[in-house]
Structure formats: C-alpha cells, structure tokens
C-alpha cells in the first residue's frame, strides 16, 4: 500500500467512528477496533476491548442525539502496518424527545464541545483497524 492509501484507510476509520457513534450503532463502532483495542473516553474511562466499548456506549442512553464534526484529520504513516492520527472534533448534542422546530430540526444543547482523537492504527488480516484511541475535550462553548 502507498502512504496515501494508508492515510485514506485510516481517515475512513475516523469518519466511520463518528458515523456509527452518531447513529448509535455501537457494535459497528467497536468493530473498527482490533479485538483488544483500547479506548480512553474523555471522562477518563479506560476501555480495553470491543465488548467494553459497546457496553460503555450503550450506557449513554438512547434519548440523546449527537453529531460529530471531524476536521483536521492528520494521519502519519509509520510503516506499511502502523500509522498514527490526530483529529479535531466538534460535538453537538440534543435531547431526542424535544420536538423539531419547523424545518430547522431539534434545538441543540447549549454546550458545544471541541475535542480531539489521538489514534494508533494497525493493519490486520481484516484491513486497517484502530489499536488505541484517546478521546479528550479541549474546550467548550455555552450558547445560552
């Protein structure tokens, strides 16, 4: 694989993580990791397997809507089997029980979070996967 194709495969993992998280498809989200993949949540919870990741995300509750806006995805290829990444993310959330406001949709919560994902990627027999992810919030805004 070329560096560009490795970068693209890893970038796709970052984007798929946001997609599956926002759609509450936690089994597909966990499958982006190697079986013993590690993740540190922004609150400091350390998750050491796909099962732990699924369990943690199911604990968030289904009455919440999120949208992760990912940008500045920077992948550094270390070898044909390893890469690292840093991604900035803005996270919006809302209460799914709120009624939509006309064609504008549901009003977002007043707190918007700015965070980052620091990833280690590895190539496996099933393709590229996340070996570890550190998620952290760097700042937030309050709109009300």
N, C-alpha and C positions, 0 to 999 in steps of 0.2 A: 504494500500500500504506500502511496505517496503521503507526504506530510499533509497536503491539502485534503486528501480523502480521510485521513485520520482526524484532522480538525473537524471536518464536516460530520463524521460519525459521532464524535464527542459532543459537538454542538447540538446534534439531534437528540442526544440523551438529555441534555439540559432542557431543551424545549419540550420533550415528551414528559419529563418530570413535572413541569409547570402545567401542562395539559391534563395529565392524569390527576394531579392534585386538585385542580380547579373543577374537574368533573367527578371527584370523589371516587375514582377508580383506583383504589389503593392496592389491589392485587397487581394490576398492571404497573403501577408506580414502583412497587417493590421488585418486580421482575427486571427493572432496569439495573438493579444491583447484582453483584456476584452473590451467591448464596449466603456467604458470611460477611456481606458488605456492612460497613459501619456508617452510621449517620449520627451527627450531633445536631439536635434541634436547637433553635435559637434560645430556648429556655434552659439549655444545658443538658437536657435528657440525652443520654447516650444509648443508641440502638445498635445492636450487634448482629442482626440477621434480618432476612426478609420478613420472617414472622413477626419480629419485634417492631419493624417498620409498619407493617399492616395494622398491628394491634394499636400502636400509638396513634396512627392517623384515624382509625375508627373511633378512638376516644374523643376526637374533636367534636363530634356531634354532627348531625346531618342538616341542622337548621341554619347553616352558615353558607354563604356564597363567597367565594374568593376569585380573584383574578390576579395572576402573577404576570407582571410586565417585565420581561427579561431583556437586558441590553448589555452592551459592552462585554460580550462573551469572548473571552480571551483564552485560547487553547494553546498550550505549549507542548509540542511533541518531544518526548524524551528518548523514545526508541520506537521500534516497529510494534512493540507490545505495551507501551506505557505512555501516558500523557497526563498533564495537569490542566486544570481550568479555573478561571475566576470569572464569575458572572455577577453583575449588579441586577437587583430585582426591586421593583416597587410592588407592594402588595396592597390591594384594595379588598375590603370585605363588606358584607352586608348581611342583614337578617333576612333569610328567605321567606319569613312569614309576613314581611312588610308588603303592602300592595304596591304594584308598579305605579309610578306617576306618569300617566299617559304613555306616550311613546319613548319617554326618557328612561324607562326601566325603574328598578328599585333603587332608592336613595342609598348611597354608600355610607358606611360608618364614618364618623368624623375623623378617626385616626387612620392615617395612611402611613405605611411602614416602608422604609428604604433599607434594604439588606443586601447581603451578598452570599453567594455559594462558592465555597472553595472545594474543588473536586479532584480526586485521583481516579483516572480511568485505566482499565486494563483490557487487553484483547483476550477473549476466551474462545472456546470452540463454538459458542453461540453468537459470537460477534463482540463488539465493544460493550462494556458494562462499567458501572460506577463501582469502584472498590471502596471509596470512602467519600463522605460529603460532610463538610462543616457548614452549617447554615447559621447566620447571625444577622441581627438587626444592627444597623449603624446609626440610624436616626429615624425620627418620625415627625409627622405634622398633625396638627389638630385644626380642622376646618371650622369648628363651631366653638 
